[in-house]
């Protein structure tokens, strides 16, 4: 696996912080929550945040798969 979960969690925190900053800028310009999707910078930041979330869930799936495989190997060697 390329990145560990701690690194991905840090990236998620950074992406969420950047998105919150952009939301604050849009709020100052009186852009409603429904109209934020029309802002290209907001869309890019939201996509980055969602990509990191997807990577975290994929990393968790890999860890679960590896743990299951290790259990099966241990059970097979115990027989």
C-alpha positions as CSV (number, residue, x, y, z in Angstrom):
1,X,0.0,0.0,0.0
2,X,1.4,3.4,-1.0
3,X,0.3,5.5,2.0
4,X,-0.5,4.6,5.5
5,X,-3.7,5.6,7.2
6,X,-2.0,8.3,9.3
7,X,-0.8,10.1,6.2
8,X,-4.2,9.8,4.6
9,X,-5.9,11.2,7.8
10,X,-3.4,14.2,7.7
11,X,-4.2,14.8,4.0
12,X,-8.0,14.6,4.8
13,X,-7.5,17.2,7.6
14,X,-5.6,19.5,5.2
15,X,-8.2,19.1,2.4
16,X,-11.1,19.7,4.8
17,X,-9.4,22.9,6.1
18,X,-8.8,24.2,2.6
19,X,-12.5,23.5,1.7
20,X,-13.6,25.3,4.8
21,X,-11.6,28.3,3.9
22,X,-13.2,28.4,0.4
23,X,-16.6,28.0,2.0
24,X,-15.9,31.0,4.2
25,X,-14.8,33.1,1.2
26,X,-18.0,32.1,-0.6
27,X,-20.1,32.9,2.5
28,X,-18.5,36.4,2.6
29,X,-19.6,36.9,-1.0
30,X,-23.2,35.8,0.0
31,X,-23.1,32.6,-2.1
32,X,-25.7,30.1,-0.9
33,X,-24.9,26.5,-0.1
34,X,-26.8,25.4,-3.2
35,X,-24.8,27.7,-5.5
36,X,-21.4,26.6,-4.2
37,X,-21.4,23.8,-6.8
38,X,-21.1,26.4,-9.5
39,X,-17.7,27.6,-8.1
40,X,-14.9,25.8,-9.8
41,X,-12.5,26.1,-6.9
42,X,-15.0,24.8,-4.5
43,X,-15.7,21.8,-6.8
44,X,-12.0,21.0,-7.1
45,X,-11.4,21.2,-3.3
46,X,-14.5,19.1,-2.6
47,X,-13.3,16.5,-5.1
48,X,-9.9,16.4,-3.5
49,X,-11.5,15.8,-0.1
50,X,-13.8,13.1,-1.4
51,X,-10.8,11.4,-3.2
52,X,-8.9,11.2,0.1
53,X,-12.0,9.8,1.8
54,X,-12.2,7.1,-0.9
55,X,-8.5,6.3,-0.5
56,X,-9.0,5.9,3.3
57,X,-11.8,3.5,2.8
58,X,-9.8,1.5,0.3
59,X,-6.8,1.4,2.7
60,X,-9.2,0.1,5.4
61,X,-10.5,-2.6,3.0
62,X,-6.9,-3.7,2.2
63,X,-6.0,-3.9,5.9
64,X,-9.1,-5.9,6.6
65,X,-8.3,-8.3,3.7
66,X,-4.7,-8.7,5.0
67,X,-5.9,-9.4,8.5
68,X,-8.4,-12.0,7.2
69,X,-5.7,-13.6,5.1
70,X,-3.3,-13.8,8.1
71,X,-6.1,-15.4,10.2
72,X,-6.7,-18.0,7.6
73,X,-3.0,-18.8,7.3
74,X,-2.7,-19.1,11.1
75,X,-5.7,-21.4,11.2
76,X,-4.3,-23.5,8.4
77,X,-0.9,-23.8,10.0
78,X,-2.5,-24.8,13.4
79,X,-4.1,-27.8,11.8
